[in-house]
Amino acid sequence: MGTLHLVAVPIGNLEDITLRALRLLKTAERIACEDTRRTGKLLELLGIERPRLVALHEHNEEERLPGLIAALEAGESLVLVSDAGTPAISDPGFRLVRAAVAAGVPVVPVPGPCAAIAALCASGL
């Protein structure tokens, strides 16, 4: 059984990426993302050679989910990223997470930058 990693990516500053996120992005067999062009550019800026990018968005989720779950069940590792921030928060990745949980696939969040926490810290509360 593979693992689905939910990897947070920078929300504005490339230096906000975590070491763990970098390692997973470098070693992933596949990266599921909303927009392969945008994620490809991010990987390029981070100096990461492009692995297999899989577009996963509201217009193709229904057809892509079975194949991604089958790959996870066969032992493949999969990273899910959003265009910015944490995947499955206000983006279509939540359906993949639900399908993985239903299939018994381990789902591991990899936290990163969070606009809400940054704003709270800067507010002086």
C-alpha positions in Angstrom: 0.0 0.0 0.0 1.3 3.4 -1.0 0.9 6.7 0.9 -0.9 9.8 -0.1 1.1 12.9 1.1 -0.8 16.2 1.3 2.1 18.6 0.8 1.7 22.3 1.5 3.5 24.6 -0.9 4.5 28.3 -0.5 1.7 30.9 -0.6 3.9 33.6 -1.9 7.5 33.2 -0.7 9.5 30.2 -2.1 11.6 30.2 1.0 8.6 29.1 3.1 8.8 25.5 1.7 9.7 22.9 4.3 12.6 20.5 4.1 10.1 17.6 4.3 8.0 19.0 1.5 11.2 19.4 -0.7 12.2 15.8 0.0 8.7 14.5 -0.9 8.5 16.6 -4.0 11.9 15.3 -5.2 11.1 11.6 -4.5 7.4 11.3 -5.4 6.5 8.9 -8.1 3.7 11.1 -9.1 2.4 14.6 -8.1 -1.3 15.3 -8.4 -1.9 19.0 -8.9 -4.6 21.4 -10.0 -2.5 22.9 -12.8 0.5 21.1 -14.2 1.9 24.3 -15.7 1.8 26.1 -12.4 3.2 23.2 -10.4 5.8 22.5 -13.0 7.0 26.2 -12.7 7.1 25.8 -8.9 9.2 22.7 -9.2 11.5 24.4 -11.7 12.0 27.4 -9.3 12.8 24.9 -6.5 15.4 23.1 -8.7 13.3 19.9 -8.7 13.3 17.7 -11.8 9.7 17.2 -12.9 8.3 13.8 -11.9 5.1 12.6 -13.4 2.6 15.4 -12.9 -1.0 14.5 -13.0 -3.6 17.2 -13.5 -6.4 16.7 -10.9 -9.2 19.3 -10.9 -13.0 19.6 -10.8 -13.3 18.8 -14.5 -11.4 15.4 -14.5 -11.6 14.1 -10.9 -14.3 11.6 -11.6 -12.2 9.9 -14.3 -8.8 10.2 -12.6 -9.6 9.1 -9.0 -10.0 5.3 -9.8 -6.5 5.2 -11.4 -4.8 7.2 -8.6 -6.4 5.0 -5.9 -5.4 1.9 -7.8 -1.8 3.2 -8.0 -1.8 3.9 -4.3 -3.2 0.4 -3.5 -0.4 -1.0 -5.7 2.2 0.6 -3.5 3.0 3.8 -5.4 3.6 7.0 -3.5 1.6 10.0 -4.4 2.0 13.7 -3.5 -1.0 16.0 -3.7 -0.4 19.7 -3.9 -2.6 22.7 -4.6 -1.6 25.8 -6.5 -0.7 27.5 -3.2 -0.9 26.6 0.4 -2.3 23.3 1.8 -4.1 20.9 -0.6 -7.7 19.9 0.1 -8.5 23.3 1.6 -10.7 25.2 -0.8 -9.6 23.1 -3.8 -10.7 19.9 -5.5 -8.1 17.6 -3.8 -10.5 16.8 -1.0 -12.2 14.1 -3.2 -8.9 12.3 -3.6 -8.4 12.4 0.2 -11.9 11.0 0.8 -11.4 8.2 -1.8 -8.0 7.3 -0.2 -9.4 7.2 3.3 -12.3 5.0 2.1 -9.8 2.7 0.4 -7.7 2.4 3.6 -4.8 4.2 2.0 -2.6 6.1 4.6 -3.0 9.9 4.2 -0.2 12.0 5.7 -0.4 15.8 5.9 2.8 17.7 5.5 2.1 21.1 6.9 3.6 24.4 5.7 2.7 28.0 5.4 -0.7 29.1 6.6 -2.1 32.5 5.8 -4.6 32.4 8.7 -1.9 31.6 11.3 0.5 34.2 9.8 -2.2 36.9 10.0 -3.1 35.9 13.6 0.6 36.1 14.6 1.0 39.5 13.0 -2.2 40.9 14.6 -0.7 41.2 18.0 -3.4 39.2 19.7 
